[in-house]
Amino acid sequence: MTKSQFLFITGVLFSLSPLASPPLALAAGLLFAFVAVHPWPAESRKLSKTLLQASVVALGFGMNLQQVLRAGRGGFIYTAIGISFALIIGMSLGRLMRVHPTSAFLISTGTAICGGSAIAAVGPIAGASEDEMSVSLGTVFILNSVALLTFPFIGTAMGLSQSQFGLWAALAIHDTSSVVGAASKYGAAALAIATTVKLARALWIVPMSVGTAAVKRSEARIQWPWFIAFFSLAAVLNTYIGRAKPLFSMASHAGQIGLSVTLFLIGASLSPKKIRNVGARPLIQGIVLWIIVASVSLFFICRGWIKL
């Protein structure tokens, strides 16, 4: 066994342990990426995607259907407005900063909808090159890491309620994994709201993919977010089958552990070389766009103009 393999396996075992939390698992992954060479990059990339979706479904067993529907209805309008706002501002920033149109579109889409999942869905349809995909994914993953570590501290410092923080995390953080990770650190109520509103936001992958295919006249296969339907089914079962509550509680806990492992895998994939490949202008576009989206949504939430 090589040193890199030993460190990687140790990191996975740490993520599985009670000592780990989503932010710590991500930090461990980032540390690994900077001190070792990833021994299984391709396998890790495939596993992280599958494990993320399975973890989200498992977390559904800890949700109440009425709460899911209430948050989903309340968050639909906000997500529609927020997505439109992020896309318009993102593409405008891309033109202003002279970012390649495809990279600018991918970063804007990732910020508007659900980070890496949205980029992975629309990238092939938009005809993005491997480098453009790498730049866009690298940008959103870096910002995901920042959000996961900083949002709970900002929420606490500003005295946000569980509802306010869950809504903010769902509207302002890119990937589902980081939304769930940040919200789980803030509290159970924040986690419930953040997960349901975020998944409602993720549903926009479908119309975005269809729209991109229509504009580009692409025949690339659209990736449907089927795991959202299974998350909803898990919430239904947890709500109406009371006798299985202990089993569902175990499944929800397994989802939390799976999320920690997922975040370690994501962090471990962000090598210094990949970060350097992000480049200055796309990264600046992504940072500026994210700061605008996060600041505007937080302002509206604190004013009570956005609430559930």
Buried (B, 14 or more C-beta within 10 A) or exposed (E): EEEBBEBBEEBBEBBBEEEBBBBBBBBBBBBBBEEBBBBBEEEBBEBBBEBBBBBBBBBBBBBEBEBBBBBBEBBBEBBEBBBEBBBEBBBEBBEEBEBBEBBBBBBBBBBBBBBBBBBBBBBBBBEBEEEBBBBBBBBBBBBBBBBBBEBBEBBEEEEBBBBBBBBBBBBBBBBBBBBBBBBBBBBEBBBBBBBBBBBBBBBBBBEBBEEBBEEBEBEBEBBEBEBBEBBBEBBBBBBEEEEEEEEBEEBBBBBBBBBBBBBBBBBBBBBEEBBEEBBEBBBBBBBBBBEBBBEBBBEBBBEEEBEB
